[in-house]
Amino acid sequence: MNTVGAGLQNSIEGDVYTDAATRKAVQRDASIFSLTPKLVVYPKTVADISSIVTFAKHSGYSITPRGAGTDMTGGAIGGSIIIDTTRYLTTVREITSSHVTAEPGTPLRVITPKLAAAQRQFASAPTSAHTSTFGGMVANNAGGVYSLQFGNTNGWVRKMKVVLSDGNEYTLTPLTHAQLKRKMRQDTFEGRIYTQLYELIEHNYDTIKNARPRVPRSNSGYALWDVWDRESGIFDLTQLFTGSQGTLGIITEASVETVSLPAHTATLLAYISSLHSLDVIVQTIMRHAPAAFEGFDESGFRANSALHTQLGLASLLKNRTGKGMFFGIELQASSEEALIQKVGALRHDLKRVKKVKVDVDPIGAHSTAFWRARRSALALLRAQAQAFHGAPFIDDLAVPPVALGVVLPKVQSLLRQYALPASIHSHLGDGVVHIIPIGPVLSKKHRAKLAPLMRDLTTIVKEHGGALSGEHNDGMLRGPWLRAAFGPETYALFVQTKEIFDPDYIFNPHKKTDASWSYSTHHLALPMMLDNV
Ligand SMILES: Cc1cc2nc3c(=O)[nH]c(=O)nc-3n(C[C@H](O)[C@H](O)[C@H](O)COP(=O)(O)OP(=O)(O)OC[C@H]3O[C@@H](n4cnc5c(N)ncnc54)[C@H](O)[C@@H]3O)c2cc1C
């Protein structure tokens, strides 16, 4: 170990590594980027994290916190110190009938069965839940299949503990105005943070409230619009930290509210032969309050042959056009009779929409297969994309659901214009669209298209009052486009927010407001063989 590593090792209980193999093991997440850290640290205690923050502050290092590293934006990689929480910070502190409290490195796959035993589940666990962590879900403000009902993780975080840039741990909870004033009166680091952030939001109140993207779910920038509300008089820093991707401080514990497992569920499968009918079908289905509503365009569907086989969809898709979309719609009810009625009503309405073929399962029979296949869809597409040395980079835009019928054809036409074949998979009910290019995206030929395509896509999103990200967040990928998406005034407020919490830029540099397209594209994970393609 080098002398810097040895010095840090002496001041903490956890493990410090500087060898090439350990550093290489964390140089990737699930994004198109790669960064090799100088040190990898597995802290054992909160005191360890405090020591690492103090060390970084005084020695010019920076810190990237990391859970399972499934982030799709480059959020979980860094060129300096990686703090990996998955070795030691894995304790589930408490599971009650309504909440779970755990350390950040706890795998979701450990928590989920414990919740199920209590007839509970996360409101918005990501489909990567078999590998990702509790801390990653909170820090990324993840969304999931049921986010149509429940939104992203931010709506469910009730309390958090964080280590801030002064090296101390603080508890964040929603505060009344009186409690906030007491905090602001303290002549301490904490007091100054509350004062500065309150003044920033209060002085720019309308700008900030108007900057909130007009979509059911957004995960871009810093959610200042959810921190301070004059009407309720609540000031809530958990809303700023959820989704901040480790750029403001390090989460050491969180309490998240859970929801009941559904009593009865059924899945309807439908196919439309042309996206021009999409508006009508989205409106028709949304009138029936689905619990989940997902669509795959045909290229995505073809990529997912497992879905086709498992569901035996040959008859539904017999006359497909190559330009259509395939849907799964989950309905839930408290009794089987109520569910049968709901299914019948939706099926009846769908059959009246032109160009729609609809099939319905006997209650629950194919639901498991559909949602299992759906959960693996992103992984399958990613695996396929990686075979072509491609990967997600325009993977997560959010637009008002009513605009999907206009936006998706625009996106398809852009992809054609840039000669970039891609699969489109969408959480249709709330307008979140995942576009996964299938092809050698990072080849020399295609690389030059990344910036103009991102720019054109940002324009489309802006035109429709949407957000660059619905659930995957900004990181190195969308951080460089935040100014264009939100405009200079709101962007400046994001930068000031970062600097209130992290004036020395020790937390997760080159992400969100600190990102630049030139830095990001200098760190593309380029296989050597692509250089001449
Ligand atoms: C196949 C696949 C499917 C996916 N499906 C979804 C999906 O359905 N919905 C969705 O929203 N996302 C999805 N993702 C993205 C990703 O899996 C989620 O965002 C997940 O919650 C990240 O968890 P993680 O443990 O891997 O976190 P990491 O990737 O390790 O970290 C995520 C971010 O959080 C920060 N962070 C981690 N720990 C801390 C901490 N203790 N304190 C502060 N910051 C911290 C990191 O710096 C990073 O910026 C998917 C990814 C893949 C590869």
The ligand as a Tripos MOL2 file, in Angstrom:
@<TRIPOS>MOLECULE
LIG
   53    58     1     0     0
SMALL
NO_CHARGES

@<TRIPOS>ATOM
      1 C1        -30.3750   -3.4910  -15.0680 C.3       1 LIG1
      2 C2        -30.6370   -2.2060  -14.3470 C.ar      1 LIG1
      3 C3        -31.9400   -1.8610  -14.0220 C.ar      1 LIG1
      4 C4        -32.2010   -0.6500  -13.3670 C.ar      1 LIG1
      5 N1        -33.4940   -0.3340  -13.0650 N.ar      1 LIG1
      6 C5        -33.7640    0.8380  -12.4570 C.ar      1 LIG1
      7 C6        -35.1160    1.2000  -12.1510 C.ar      1 LIG1
      8 O1        -36.0610    0.4680  -12.4030 O.2       1 LIG1
      9 N2        -35.3250    2.3980  -11.5590 N.ar      1 LIG1
     10 C7        -34.2900    3.2400  -11.2230 C.ar      1 LIG1
     11 O2        -34.5530    4.3060  -10.6780 O.2       1 LIG1
     12 N3        -33.0110    2.9100  -11.4890 N.ar      1 LIG1
     13 C8        -32.7110    1.7440  -12.0800 C.ar      1 LIG1
     14 N4        -31.4060    1.4120  -12.3400 N.ar      1 LIG1
     15 C9        -30.3220    2.3140  -11.8720 C.3       1 LIG1
     16 C10       -29.7620    1.9000  -10.4540 C.3       1 LIG1
     17 O3        -29.7930    0.5040  -10.3420 O.3       1 LIG1
     18 C11       -30.5660    2.4920   -9.2910 C.3       1 LIG1
     19 O4        -30.4800    3.8850   -9.2870 O.3       1 LIG1
     20 C12       -30.1040    1.9620   -7.9100 C.3       1 LIG1
     21 O5        -30.9470    2.4880   -6.9210 O.3       1 LIG1
     22 C13       -28.6600    2.2950   -7.5720 C.3       1 LIG1
     23 O6        -28.2850    1.5570   -6.4200 O.3       1 LIG1
     24 P1        -26.7730    1.1220   -6.1630 P.3       1 LIG1
     25 O7        -26.6980    0.4410   -4.8630 O.co2     1 LIG1
     26 O8        -26.2440    0.3710   -7.3110 O.co2     1 LIG1
     27 O9        -26.0930    2.5520   -6.0630 O.3       1 LIG1
     28 P2        -24.7430    3.0530   -6.7420 P.3       1 LIG1
     29 O10       -24.8200    2.8620   -8.2030 O.co2     1 LIG1
     30 O11       -23.5850    2.4780   -6.0510 O.co2     1 LIG1
     31 O12       -24.8380    4.6100   -6.3930 O.3       1 LIG1
     32 C14       -25.8360    5.4090   -6.9440 C.3       1 LIG1
     33 C15       -25.5600    6.8830   -6.6100 C.3       1 LIG1
     34 O13       -25.7640    7.0880   -5.2250 O.3       1 LIG1
     35 C16       -24.5890    7.5790   -4.6010 C.3       1 LIG1
     36 N5        -24.4860    6.9250   -3.3040 N.ar      1 LIG1
     37 C17       -24.3930    5.6010   -3.0490 C.ar      1 LIG1
     38 N6        -24.3290    5.3930   -1.7230 N.ar      1 LIG1
     39 C18       -24.3920    6.6080   -1.1320 C.ar      1 LIG1
     40 C19       -24.3490    7.0620    0.2200 C.ar      1 LIG1
     41 N7        -24.2120    6.2240    1.2510 N.pl3     1 LIG1
     42 N8        -24.4370    8.3950    0.4490 N.ar      1 LIG1
     43 C20       -24.5700    9.2800   -0.5690 C.ar      1 LIG1
     44 N9        -24.5870    8.9020   -1.8580 N.ar      1 LIG1
     45 C21       -24.5000    7.5890   -2.1310 C.ar      1 LIG1
     46 C22       -23.4560    7.2210   -5.5350 C.3       1 LIG1
     47 O14       -22.3630    8.1290   -5.4010 O.3       1 LIG1
     48 C23       -24.1350    7.3220   -6.8880 C.3       1 LIG1
     49 O15       -24.1250    8.6540   -7.3150 O.3       1 LIG1
     50 C24       -31.1240    0.2250  -13.0200 C.ar      1 LIG1
     51 C25       -29.8100   -0.1410  -13.3450 C.ar      1 LIG1
     52 C26       -29.5620   -1.3320  -14.0070 C.ar      1 LIG1
     53 C27       -28.1500   -1.6720  -14.3420 C.3       1 LIG1
@<TRIPOS>BOND
     1     1     2 1
     2     2     3 ar
     3     2    52 ar
     4     3     4 ar
     5     4     5 ar
     6     4    50 ar
     7     5     6 ar
     8     6     7 ar
     9     6    13 1
    10     7     8 2
    11     7     9 ar
    12     9    10 ar
    13    10    11 2
    14    10    12 ar
    15    12    13 ar
    16    13    14 ar
    17    14    15 1
    18    14    50 ar
    19    15    16 1
    20    16    17 1
    21    16    18 1
    22    18    19 1
    23    18    20 1
    24    20    21 1
    25    20    22 1
    26    22    23 1
    27    23    24 1
    28    24    25 2
    29    24    26 1
    30    24    27 1
    31    27    28 1
    32    28    29 2
    33    28    30 1
    34    28    31 1
    35    31    32 1
    36    32    33 1
    37    33    34 1
    38    33    48 1
    39    34    35 1
    40    35    36 1
    41    35    46 1
    42    36    37 ar
    43    36    45 ar
    44    37    38 ar
    45    38    39 ar
    46    39    40 ar
    47    39    45 ar
    48    40    41 1
    49    40    42 ar
    50    42    43 ar
    51    43    44 ar
    52    44    45 ar
    53    46    47 1
    54    46    48 1
    55    48    49 1
    56    50    51 ar
    57    51    52 ar
    58    52    53 1
@<TRIPOS>SUBSTRUCTURE
     1 LIG1         1 GROUP 0 **** ****
